[in-house]
Amino acid sequence: MLISFFKNLTAHGIQYSLIILLLIIWQMVIGFGLLPDYLLPSPMQIVKAFIDDFYLLMSHAKYTLITAFLGTIIGLILSFVLSILMDLSKNFRQMVYPILLLNQTIPTIAIAPLLVIWLGYGILPKVVLVVLSVFFPMTIALVDGYNSVQKEQLNLFRSLKASHYQTYRHLKIPSSMGYFFTGLKVALSYALISAVVAEWLGGYHGLGVYMTRVRKSYELDNMFAVIFLISILTLILIGLVKLLERKLLAYQYQK
């Protein structure tokens, strides 16, 4: 375990060192005038823009996170319902799966304007877009998790005359949790991006609205500041999911 800890520490140290080196090179390129800062602001300019607009960014981030969370929760509920129905009926799965794939092939930026036209400029079209973006990876992950259950375990539950509810409650859903958390990490990254894209096209609050405003005034340092903020928020959310996964599935990490 100690050797594994030092290996992980070394790997993280190398990753952080590469990031720091990249930032130093970036700063030097701008500092020596090899690239004009009106095309690519330096890291120091981006940090300054972030600090100057910190409270405004946090205010907009609040609305984006609320949209992403609402869409993810609704998508999560739909995913559980749809995945169970697909697992219970092969015919239903064959009918619905192509529709799910078709939904995934439609670019988010293409459907967002239609949702704004149909549903207005409030939070509803943004939540709907997040739902459409996140429920596919979670549904497929859960279906794969149900299919991973061994036949011997299913036969045991059948021999004990377990109901569908008992089978899912005590066997299939617990067995699919590893797949579920994998899908959830992907879904959360989609959720924030989808919320921001929807905010680009209409609304009054959110990081997408902020990006639209600073883009029109050519404030690239603020643009990069909000881009990095979105990346940081996504990493934090994925990190929280990993912590929850380790806590709920501790037995898997002890192997």
N, C-alpha and C positions, 0 to 999 in steps of 0.2 A: 504493500500500500504506500509506503514511504517513497519507493522508487517511482511509482505511478504519479505521486504528488509532484515530485521534482520534474518529471517529464512534462506534466501539464504546465507547471510553472515556467519551464524553459520555453515551451511552445508559445505560451501567451506572451512571454518576454520578447520573443522574436517577432511576433505579430505587432506588438506595440512599438517595437523599435523601427520596424518597416514603416508604420504609419507616421511616426515622428520624423523619420528621414524624408519621407515624401513631402510632409508639410514644410520642412526646412528647405528642401529643393524648390518647392513651389514659392516660398517667400523670397528666396534668393533670385529666382527668375524674374519676379515682379520688381524686386528691389533694385536689381541691376539694369532694369529697363529693357530686358529681352522681350518682354511682352507688355503692352500698355495695360494699365490697371482698369481702364474703362471697358476693356474686353474681358479681362479676367482679374477680379479683385484679389488681393493677397489675403492669406489667412488672418493677418492682423486686422485688415479692414473688415473682414467678415465678422471677427470677434467683436470689434468695436460697434458694428451695425447691430449685432445681436444684443449687446449690452444697452445700447441707446434705445432700442425698441423692445426691450425685454418684456415690460408689462403689457404692451400692445400685442406682442407675439403670444404671451401666455393667455391673454383674453381670447384671441382668435383660436388658439390651440384647444381651449376648453370646449368650444362649440364643435370643433372637428372630432375631438375624442368622444363627446356625447353621441354624435352621429355614428361614429364607428362602433361604439359599444352597443347602441340600440340595434343597429343593423346586424351585428355579430350575434347578439342574444336571440333575435328573431330568426336569423339564419341557423343558429344552433338548434332551436326548437324544431324548425322545419326539417333540418337534417336528420334528427332522431326519428321523427315521424316517418319521413320518406324512406329512410334506410331500413326501418323495420318492415314497412310495407313491401319494399323491394326484396327483402330477405324472405318474407313469408310467401310471396307469389312470384314464381319465375316469369309468368306471362306479364305481370305488372312491371317487373324489372326490364324485360325486353322492350316493353312499350315506352317506359320513361327514360331509360338510359340514353337513347339517341337525342331526346329533348334536352337532357342535361349537357350532353356534348355540344349540341348546337348553341345552347346558352353560353357555353364557355368559349366558343369561337367568335362571338360577337364582341368587338372591341368596346371597352368601357366608354371611351371618348365618343363613340358613335351613338350609343343608346342614351347617354346622359342628356343631350339636348331635347330628345323626345320626352323624357320623363319630366323635364322642367316645363315643357309646353303643356303636357297633360296634367301635371300635379301642382304647378305653380312654383314660386320661388322660396317656399318655406323649407322646413326640415324633411318633409315627407319624401320628395323625390330623391334626396340624398340617402335617406335610410333605405329606400327601395333599391337603389343602385348598390349599396353595400351588401344588402341581402342577396342580390343576384350574383355578386362577386364571391361571397364567402361560402354559400351553402353547398356549392359543387364540391370543393375539396373536402369539406367535412362529411358530406354524404358518402362520397366514394371511399373515404378512409374508414368510415363506420361499416360499410358493406364489406370491405376487405377484411375488417376485423371480425365480423360475424363469420365469414367464410374460413377464417383461420382456425376456428374451433375444431378440434379433432373429432372424428366420427365416433370413437369409443366413448368420449364424454357425452356426446349427444345421445348415443344408444343407452347410456346409463340413466340419463334423465328420462328418456322415454320408458325405460323399464320400470322406473319409479313412478310413472304416470304423472310426471310434472306438467303443469299447464304451460301455455306459451309465455304467460307473464313470468312464471317461476324460472323458465328456461332463460329468458332474456335477463331477468333480474339477477340471477345467481350464476349464470354461465356466459352467455354471449356478450352482454354489455361489459362485464369486468374483463373478459378476454380481449375486447376490442379497444381498451383504454389506451394502449400504446399507440395504436393506429390513430385513435381520436386526437391525441395530443400532437401527433405529427401533422395531421390535417389542420388542427387549430392554429399551429404556428404559421403555416402557410396562409390560412384564412385571415389572420390578424394583419399580416403584411398587405394583403389585398384590401382589407377593410379601410385602412388609413389612406391608401392611394386612391381608392374609389371615392371616399369622402372628399378628398382634396379636388379630384377631377370634377365631381359634381358641383363643388363650390366655385370652380373656375367659371362655370357657365351661368351662374345665377345665384343670388343670395346676398345677405347683408353681413354675415359673420363667417368666420372660419379661415383657416390658413390658405385655402384656395383663393378666397376673396382678397386676402392680404397680398398674395403673390400677384394677382391680376393688377392690383393698384400699383405696386412697386415696379412691375414690368412696364406699365404704361409710362412711368416717369423715369425709366432706364436706371433704376437704382439696383445695379447688379449685386452689390455687396449685401443688400437686404434680401435679394432673391436667393443668394447662396446661404444666407443665414437661415431662412425658412426651410430650404432644402435639407440642410444639416439637422435642423430641429426635427423635421419629419423622420429622418433616418434614425436619430437618437430615440425618439418616441417609439418607433417600431422595434428597435433593439431592446428597449426597456420592457415593452409588452411581451416580446418573445422570451426575454429573460425571466419575467414573472411566471409565464406559462411553464418554463423549464423548472423553476422552483416548485411550482404546484405539482408538476409531473413527478419530480423526485420525491415529494412528500407523499403523494397518493400511491405511487408505484415504487415505494422504497425497497420492496422485496426484490425487484428486478435489478436494482443498482447494487444490491448486496451480494449478487452472484459473482 
